[in-house]
């Protein structure tokens, strides 16, 4: 059983939409690398850095090599969960303005999809599923 592309694509869509929301929240002010820049520079770098990041995420999570694709998907799912924990940790920071239901739905939605990914992955690796797959193949 292979992880459905739709799950990964939805996780990408939710995270990318969060980043649209992050622009309206001036998220660069929370990032240690960009927080000391003025808003104009911070905004520019925030957007500019997301272009190669988004491209890499799309390419790697849909790579033709099963090994690269699987490792990338595991890393991406883990990132979505860690990302939500970081937002939760920074929620009390005065620079954080992620307070709306929309913002938290996107942040937690990506994390939930990451957790679903790991659930599907764990089930895929379980001995009973592996035996069933062997019977189907043989």
C-alpha positions in Angstrom: 0.0 0.0 0.0 1.6 3.2 -1.2 0.8 6.6 0.6 -1.8 8.3 -1.6 -0.5 11.2 -3.6 -3.7 13.1 -2.6 -2.7 13.1 1.1 0.7 14.6 0.3 -0.8 17.1 -2.2 -3.5 18.2 0.4 -0.7 18.6 3.1 1.2 20.7 0.6 -1.8 22.8 -0.2 -2.7 23.4 3.4 0.9 24.4 4.3 1.2 26.7 1.2 -2.1 28.3 2.1 -0.8 28.8 5.6 2.2 30.6 4.1 -0.2 33.0 2.3 -1.8 33.7 5.6 1.7 34.1 7.1 2.4 37.0 4.7 -0.6 38.8 6.2 0.7 38.1 9.7 4.3 39.3 9.0 5.7 35.9 10.0 9.2 36.9 9.1 9.2 38.8 12.4 9.1 35.5 14.2 12.0 33.9 12.2 15.4 34.3 13.8 17.1 34.7 10.5 14.8 37.5 9.3 13.5 39.2 12.5 16.1 41.9 12.6 15.4 43.1 9.1 13.0 46.0 8.5 9.5 45.0 7.2 10.3 45.7 3.5 13.5 43.6 3.6 11.9 40.9 5.8 8.9 40.6 3.4 11.1 40.4 0.4 13.4 37.7 1.8 10.4 35.7 3.2 8.8 35.5 -0.2 12.1 35.0 -2.1 13.1 32.1 0.2 9.8 30.4 -0.2 10.1 30.0 -3.9 13.0 27.4 -3.8 11.5 25.8 -0.7 8.1 25.2 -2.4 9.8 24.0 -5.5 12.0 21.6 -3.6 9.0 20.3 -1.6 7.0 19.7 -4.8 9.8 18.0 -6.7 11.1 15.9 -3.8 7.7 14.6 -2.5 6.8 13.6 -6.0 10.3 12.4 -7.1 10.6 9.4 -9.5 12.9 7.6 -7.0 10.8 5.8 -4.4 13.6 6.2 -1.8 13.8 10.0 -2.4 10.0 10.4 -2.5 9.5 8.4 0.8 12.3 10.1 2.7 11.0 13.5 1.5 7.4 12.7 2.5 8.5 11.5 5.9 10.5 14.7 6.4 7.7 16.9 5.2 5.1 15.2 7.5 7.5 15.6 10.4 8.0 19.2 9.6 4.3 19.9 9.5 4.0 18.5 13.0 7.1 20.4 14.3 5.9 23.5 12.6 2.6 23.4 14.6 4.5 22.9 17.8 6.7 25.9 17.1 3.6 28.1 16.4 2.1 26.9 19.7 5.3 27.7 21.5 5.5 31.2 19.9 1.8 31.9 20.4 2.5 34.1 23.4 5.2 36.1 21.7 4.0 39.6 21.1 5.2 39.4 17.5 2.9 36.5 16.8 -0.5 37.5 15.3 -1.7 34.0 14.4 -4.9 34.2 16.5 -7.7 33.7 14.0 -9.5 30.4 13.5 -8.3 30.4 9.9 -4.7 30.7 10.9 -4.9 27.9 13.5 -7.0 25.7 11.2 -4.2 25.8 8.6 -1.4 25.3 11.1 -3.1 22.4 12.9 -4.6 21.1 9.6 -1.1 20.5 8.2 0.0 18.9 11.5 -3.0 16.6 11.5 -2.3 15.6 7.9 1.3 14.9 8.9 0.0 12.7 11.7 -2.4 10.9 9.3 0.6 10.3 7.0 2.5 8.6 9.9 -0.6 6.5 10.8 -0.9 5.3 7.2 2.8 4.7 7.0 2.8 2.7 10.3 -0.2 0.6 9.0 1.6 0.0 5.7 4.6 -1.3 7.6 2.6 -3.6 10.0 3.3 -7.3 9.6 -0.4 -8.1 8.8 -0.5 -5.6 5.9 2.9 -6.8 4.6 1.6 -10.4 4.6 -1.6 -9.4 2.8 0.5 -7.5 0.2 2.6 -10.6 -0.4 -0.5 -12.7 -0.9 -1.9 -10.2 -3.4 1.4 -10.1 -5.3 2.0 -13.9 -5.2 
